[in-house]
Structure formats: C-alpha cells, structure tokens
Amino acid sequence: MITKKSFRALFILFLLLHTVLILNIDFFPFSDVPNHLAEGAIFRYYNEGSNWFKQYYTLHYLFYPNTFHLYFFSFPVFPDVEVANKVLHLLIVVSLPVLVLLVIRELKGNIWFALGSFLLVYGYNLTFGFTGNAVANNVILLLIWFWLRTINQKSSAVGNMGAISVLLLFVYFLHAMVALFCLLMMFSFIAFRFRGNFVKLVQYSLALVPLGLLVLYWWFFIQNAVESSTAYSTQETSTLAYMKEYYKAEFWQTYLDRTMFLYADNAQLFIGKIGKATGLLLTTFILAPISLLLYNFLFTRKRSINWSSFLKTDDTSNYMLLFLAVAAGCYFLLPIRIPGQEPLYERFSTILLLALIFIGCKVPQINGRFFSYAASVVALAHLLLWGDYFRQFDQDNSTFAEVLPTDNDKVLTYMNYDPAYRGRNVYDHFQNYFIVWNRGIATSKVIDYRFGMIRRHEQGDLPYQEHMYYNYDPEDMIKKSDYILVRGDMSEPHQQLLDSLGYFEEVKNVDKWHLLKKTGNKIALE
C-alpha cells in the first residue's frame, strides 16, 4: 500500500473520479458563478445584433485585472460559456493536486501528502465562486515550482525567472490581490536567497518589475477613471481612509473569526455546526504533522526539522517557511474588506493550508503505512461528501430553467427571499441565467462591483440589484422591470408594495420559483 506504484494508482484514480464528478454537474453551487457566466456571455455576445446588451451594459476590460475568464469563455472552441465554465472548473480541480505533487517532489517530501491536497480542491475561493482567485492559487504553486527548480539547479535560472515573470503577469489578469501576494512572496524568496549579494538581488528582482508597473498603472489610472464614471454607483472609494479607521477598532474584533481557516474549505458541506465540525475533521489530516512537529519541539525537544538549516539558502524547506509566513501575514493582518470589495483575508485560508501541507511533507515521523491508509480514506470520504453536495443541488434546481422568460428584449429583476443551500447563500445571482441562456437583460450585481468589468449603460438605466433579505426598498427595481423573478415567499411589506402598484401578475410557479410579468400600467413609471 505504501509503494510508489500504489500511490500513483490512487492519485490517478482520484483525479479521474473528480473529473467525472465535475463533468456531471449541471449547476455549480458556487455563489458568484452566475455572475461570471453573465460577464462572459455579455463579453462574448456583446456585438451580436440578436441581443440588447449594448443598450444596457458597457465593457471595461483592456489591461483590467480579473478579466481572464472573459477571454477564456470567449474561445470559439467552446460552444457556449457554460461549457467553458465547466472546463475551467475541471482544470482548477485537477491541476491543484498535480501542482502540489510537483512541489512536494522538488522538496523531496512525502508524496502521500499530495492526497491531502484533494481536500482543498473545492476550497473557500472556488465554492464562493471566486473563480479567478482559485485559478490564481494554482498559479502560486506553479511559481513555487519554478523557483524550487531554480534552487535545485534543475533547469536554467534565466528561463525559470522568465517563466516566473510571465506567470506574475498572468496572475494579474486572474486576480489583482493574489498578484500582490505573489509579488510579496517572490520578493521574500529572492531577498532571502541573495541577502548577501546586492547585484544578484537586483538582477532577480527585475522579473517582478513588469507586474509592479502594471499594478501601478491599473490602480492610479484605469481604476480611477472607472470610479469617476457615472456608471459606478458605490460612493465608498477612499480605501486608505477606510483602512485607517478599520485598524483602529474593527480589526481587533475579527481574531476569533480568523480561526475559520481550520474549517472554511469544507464547512459548506453541511449547515451550521455540523458543517464546521466536518470541515475541521477534514483539515485535521493536514494539521496532524504540524501538530506532531510542534509537540516534539515544545515538549520532547526532538528536532523533526533541522532548524539550523534556516540560514542555508540552498535548503528548499526554508522557502516553504517563508511561504507560510507570507500567507499567514496576509490571512491574519489583512482587513475583512475594503470599500467595494469583500471578503479579503478569508481568501488566503486555502493558501495557508497548502503551506502547511508543504511543511508537513517534510516531517520524517509521518512516513508510514498508517498515514498512507489514512490519506486514502480521508480523500475518499471527501469525494463522497462533495458528490452528495453537488447531486442534491442539481436535483433541487432541475426545474429552474422552466421559470425564466424567453423574450430577451425585456428587463428581468430578482427578489430573493430564500438564498441559502446548506447554509450558504448560493442563490444570490440566479437571475443572471436569463443573461446566460437567453441573452436577456437582467439587473445584476456585476454592474456595480467596484472592480467589475461590466458597467451599466446610462441609456439603459438599469436599477441597482438589491438583496431582499437585507430589507432594502425594491420599488425602483420593480418600476423599471418587465419581469420579476422571485425565489421563496415574498415578505409582507414587499407584497403590499407590489399589490399597490398593481401591474404585475404571476405567470409561472415552479417549486420555490415564481415569475411575475408586467401586464398593465396602473401607476405611471417615474
């Protein structure tokens, strides 16, 4: 069971099983996925005359971060954006364990820890629908692999640093915040290796310059122009002023919440405490070697890792400690939000656990038959739990397509009173499927995100998409819409408002979904 042949067979088997699982998903229960699908559909079909996108949306994407999915979804090899989205998710899920294995081999660590990475394939970022962030996390692993190959002198240092420079630019188009993390991580690697050689420090740091310049251009020119436009509605734009106040008070109130990295990547499997307990149990597999290491160091004084090697620049373990330090710094020190963007620090929970996997794989005591069996059992349990999660969500939404209208020249808005699936709000953006499937016009959060690529067109005058469970006033949404998609039971005040307006009637009712259509004009629209 503990032979390399057994490991290869199991590793490939789990890759194939997760591939089958992804390919059989109809609806991804990931919160922001409908947003990305809508952005992709608008971008891909923007210039087609069969839709009204140009009248209601504008595009801002040239040199803009977080835009990779727009281009990926537009590849002509994909028949539509949903197929492209499924392929992208498949690549994310399958490549993560492969990249972890490549890094572990460069570290000369215990390869059975690569099975532990399967526990993170449906991690915090992916299941919240932060797809670009999830891809960027995988690119971080590729950056580490290239750096370790440079340290191990397995290939040309110039070629490796060139690849790192290109990958850093690629990360920018995946997610700007992760790009900044990569700059910090790579500079820490370079500074540590060449701390006694200023010339080499400068030479290797040149690989970071293109990304640094691109980030500066974006923040001070592109982003400033977008936030000054009438298409951007959020008034909070002073990031520095916000952070100054945040660190004075609110920051210190979040530290208990920051223990969520212990369970966050799998807590959504079940609602409430059961979900957190399940996530914690799965994470225990990753934490066990580190716990053993700390126990030996604190209580038995055994040195599972030769700590004196920390000052040796050719020891690859040092860079994993630096990786852990940078990841922990971001997770424990970044704010929970900045104006127009949240969450922030939570996005580093998966990266933090990956760093612990790389350190754990070097612990010599964790290298026996028991660990190989445990790794296999835990990976299988994780697969079965997520298989059930996806199966039930697909089943719950098997009739959803029946409720949407078909005329794409009308405006659809969304009133959602039942947003959760197993405790997570995954139904917040389902009105976007009207854009994706019918190329229709829908109110959507994508046109109001601070760092979004799609904005409202002044001519279309789309209203702001509200969350009904926050008790916002939906009157403007209702008056400017031709259809209203409703999920769950409408609140009494909102039902009274709708009745008072008097020009909507229910035309479809499918499970928890209702479609209301404007049929009259009792009150003149403002």
HULIN-V562624 format. One record per pair of residues at least 6 apart in sequence whose ideal C-beta (glycine too) atoms are under 8 Angstrom apart, sorted by the first residue. I is the first residue (numbers start at 1). J is the second residue. Records with the same first field share a line. If there is no record, write none. Layout:
BEGIN
I: J / J
END
This chain:
BEGIN
1: 369 / 372 / 373 / 376
2: 112 / 368 / 369 / 372
4: 111
6: 372
7: 111 / 112 / 115 / 372
10: 115 / 376 / 379
11: 97 / 101 / 114 / 115
14: 97 / 115 / 118 / 379 / 380 / 383
15: 94 / 97 / 98
17: 383
18: 93 / 94 / 118 / 121 / 383
19: 90 / 93 / 94
21: 383 / 386 / 387 / 390
22: 86 / 89 / 90 / 93
23: 86 / 90
24: 390
25: 86 / 89 / 390 / 394
26: 394 / 397 / 398
27: 393 / 394 / 397 / 400
28: 85 / 89 / 129
29: 127 / 389 / 390 / 393 / 421 / 424 / 426
30: 126 / 127 / 128 / 129 / 131 / 426
31: 127 / 128 / 129 / 424 / 425 / 426 / 428 / 429
32: 128 / 129 / 130 / 131 / 429
33: 85 / 129 / 131 / 429
34: 129 / 429 / 430 / 431 / 432 / 433 / 436
35: 129 / 429 / 432 / 444 / 445 / 446
36: 69 / 73 / 85 / 129 / 131
37: 73 / 81 / 82 / 85 / 432 / 433 / 435 / 436
38: 429 / 432 / 435 / 436 / 442 / 444 / 446 / 454
39: 69 / 70 / 446 / 452 / 453 / 454
40: 69 / 70 / 72 / 73 / 74 / 81 / 84 / 85 / 436
41: 73 / 81 / 435 / 436 / 439
42: 53 / 57 / 59 / 435 / 454
43: 59 / 61 / 70 / 73 / 74 / 453 / 454
44: 70 / 73 / 74 / 81
45: 51 / 53 / 439
46: 53 / 54 / 57 / 59
47: 54
48: 439
50: 408 / 439
51: 408 / 439 / 440
52: 408 / 409 / 441
53: 439 / 441
54: 457
55: 441 / 457 / 459 / 460
56: 411 / 441 / 456 / 457 / 459 / 460 / 462
57: 447 / 454 / 455 / 456 / 457 / 460
58: 231 / 454 / 455 / 456 / 457
59: 453 / 454 / 455
60: 222 / 226 / 452 / 453 / 454 / 455
61: 67 / 70 / 453
63: 214 / 217 / 218 / 222
64: 218 / 222 / 453
65: 172 / 173 / 174 / 175 / 176 / 179 / 218 / 451
66: 132 / 173 / 174 / 175 / 176 / 451 / 453
67: 173 / 453
68: 132 / 135 / 170 / 173 / 174
69: 88 / 131 / 132
70: 453
72: 84 / 88
73: 81 / 84 / 85 / 88
75: 84
78: 84 / 87
81: 436
82: 436
85: 131
88: 131 / 135
89: 126 / 131
91: 135
92: 121 / 126 / 131 / 134 / 135 / 138
93: 121 / 122 / 126
95: 138
96: 117 / 120 / 121 / 137 / 138 / 141
97: 114 / 115 / 117 / 118 / 121
99: 138 / 141 / 142 / 145
100: 113 / 114 / 117 / 141 / 354 / 357 / 358
101: 111 / 114 / 117
102: 141 / 145
103: 141 / 144 / 145 / 148 / 358
104: 110 / 111 / 113 / 114 / 357 / 358 / 361
105: 111
106: 145 / 148 / 149 / 152 / 154 / 316
107: 148 / 316 / 317 / 320 / 358 / 361 / 362
108: 316
109: 358 / 361 / 362
110: 360 / 361 / 362 / 363 / 366 / 367 / 371
111: 361
112: 371 / 372 / 375
113: 289 / 357 / 358 / 360 / 361 / 375
115: 375 / 376 / 378 / 379
116: 285 / 286 / 357 / 360 / 375 / 378 / 379
117: 354 / 357
118: 379 / 382 / 383
119: 265 / 266 / 282 / 283 / 285 / 286 / 378 / 379 / 382
120: 265 / 350 / 353 / 354
122: 265 / 266 / 386
123: 134 / 137 / 264 / 265 / 349 / 350
124: 264 / 265 / 346 / 347 / 349 / 350
125: 131 / 133 / 134 / 137 / 347 / 350
126: 134
127: 268 / 424
130: 175 / 347
132: 174 / 175
133: 174 / 175 / 177 / 178 / 347
135: 174 / 175
136: 171 / 174 / 175 / 178 / 179 / 182
137: 178 / 350 / 351 / 354
139: 167 / 170 / 171 / 174 / 178 / 182
140: 171 / 178 / 181 / 182 / 185 / 351 / 354
141: 354
142: 167
143: 164 / 167 / 168 / 182 / 185 / 186
144: 319 / 323
146: 160 / 163 / 164 / 167
147: 160 / 164 / 186 / 189 / 319
148: 316 / 319
149: 155 / 160
150: 157 / 160 / 161
151: 193 / 313 / 314 / 316 / 319
152: 316
161: 204 / 207
162: 207
164: 186 / 207
165: 207 / 208 / 210 / 211
168: 179 / 182 / 183 / 186 / 207 / 208 / 210 / 211
169: 210 / 211 / 214
171: 178 / 179 / 182 / 211
172: 179 / 211 / 214 / 215 / 218
176: 215 / 218 / 451
177: 344 / 347
178: 347
179: 211 / 215
180: 215
181: 326 / 327 / 330 / 348 / 351
182: 211
183: 208 / 211 / 212 / 215
184: 326 / 330
185: 322 / 323 / 326
186: 207 / 208
187: 205 / 208
188: 322 / 325 / 326
189: 319 / 322
190: 201 / 204 / 205 / 208
191: 201
192: 313 / 318 / 319 / 322
193: 200 / 204 / 313
194: 200 / 201 / 204 / 313
195: 201
223: 451
226: 232 / 455
227: 237 / 450
229: 455
230: 458
231: 447 / 455 / 456 / 457 / 458
232: 448 / 450 / 455
233: 448 / 456 / 464
234: 339 / 340 / 448 / 450
236: 242 / 339 / 340
237: 339 / 340 / 450
238: 339
239: 338 / 339
242: 338 / 339
243: 335 / 338
246: 335
247: 335
250: 335 / 336
251: 335
254: 336 / 345
255: 332
257: 336
258: 331 / 332 / 345
260: 267 / 346 / 349
261: 331 / 348 / 349 / 352 / 353
262: 279 / 280 / 283 / 287
263: 275 / 276 / 277 / 278 / 279 / 280 / 283
264: 279 / 346 / 349
265: 279 / 282 / 283 / 349 / 350 / 353
266: 275 / 278 / 279 / 282 / 283 / 382 / 385
267: 275 / 276 / 278 / 279
268: 275 / 389 / 422 / 423 / 424
269: 275 / 278 / 279 / 385 / 386 / 389 / 422
270: 278 / 422 / 423
271: 420 / 422 / 423
272: 423
275: 422 / 423
278: 385
282: 378 / 381 / 382
283: 353
285: 374 / 375 / 378
286: 353 / 356 / 357 / 360
287: 356
288: 360 / 366
289: 359 / 360 / 361 / 363 / 365 / 366
290: 356 / 359 / 360 / 363
292: 304 / 363 / 365 / 366
293: 304 / 305 / 359 / 360 / 363
296: 302 / 303 / 304 / 365
297: 303 / 304
304: 363 / 364 / 365
305: 317 / 362 / 363
309: 315 / 317 / 318
310: 318 / 321
312: 318
317: 359 / 362
320: 355 / 358 / 359 / 362
321: 359
323: 355 / 358
324: 352 / 355 / 356 / 358 / 359
327: 348 / 351 / 352 / 354 / 355
328: 352 / 355
330: 345 / 348 / 351
331: 345 / 348 / 349 / 351 / 352
332: 345
333: 345
334: 344 / 345 / 348
335: 344 / 345
336: 342 / 343 / 344 / 345 / 346
337: 343 / 344
338: 344
339: 450
340: 449 / 450 / 451
341: 449 / 450 / 451
360: 366
389: 422
393: 421 / 426
396: 421
399: 510 / 511 / 513
400: 430 / 433 / 510 / 511 / 513
401: 433 / 437
402: 508 / 510
403: 485 / 508 / 509 / 510 / 513 / 514 / 515
404: 412 / 433 / 434 / 437 / 438 / 485 / 515
405: 412 / 434 / 438 / 440 / 483 / 515 / 517
406: 438
407: 440
408: 434 / 438 / 439 / 440 / 441
409: 440 / 441
410: 440 / 441 / 482 / 483
411: 441 / 442 / 443 / 462 / 480 / 481 / 482 / 483
412: 431 / 434 / 440 / 441 / 442 / 443 / 481 / 482 / 483 / 484 / 485
413: 431 / 442 / 443 / 463 / 465 / 474 / 477 / 478 / 480 / 481 / 483 / 484 / 485
414: 430 / 431 / 442 / 443 / 465 / 484 / 485 / 486 / 487
415: 468 / 474 / 477 / 484 / 485 / 486 / 487 / 490 / 494
416: 427 / 428 / 430 / 467 / 468 / 469 / 486 / 487 / 488
417: 468 / 469 / 486 / 487 / 488 / 489 / 490 / 491
418: 427 / 487 / 488 / 489 / 512
419: 425 / 426 / 427 / 428 / 467 / 469 / 487
420: 426 / 427
421: 427
427: 487
428: 445 / 467
429: 444 / 445
430: 485 / 487
431: 442 / 443 / 444 / 465 / 485
432: 442 / 444 / 446
434: 440 / 441 / 442 / 485
435: 441 / 442 / 444
441: 460 / 462
443: 462 / 463 / 464 / 465 / 477 / 481
444: 454 / 465
445: 465
446: 452 / 454
447: 454 / 455 / 456 / 462
448: 456 / 464 / 465
456: 462
461: 480
462: 480
463: 476 / 477 / 479 / 480 / 481
464: 476 / 477
465: 477
466: 472 / 473 / 474 / 477
468: 474 / 491 / 494
471: 491
474: 494 / 497
475: 497
478: 484 / 497 / 498 / 501 / 504
479: 501 / 525 / 526
480: 525
481: 518
482: 517 / 518
483: 515 / 516 / 517 / 518
484: 504 / 515 / 516
485: 513 / 514 / 515
486: 513 / 514 / 515 / 516
487: 512 / 513 / 514
488: 512
490: 498
498: 504 / 516
501: 522 / 523
502: 520 / 522 / 523
503: 518 / 519 / 520 / 521 / 522 / 523
504: 516 / 517 / 518 / 519
505: 516 / 517 / 519
506: 514 / 515 / 516 / 517
507: 515 / 516 / 517
508: 514 / 515
509: 515
END
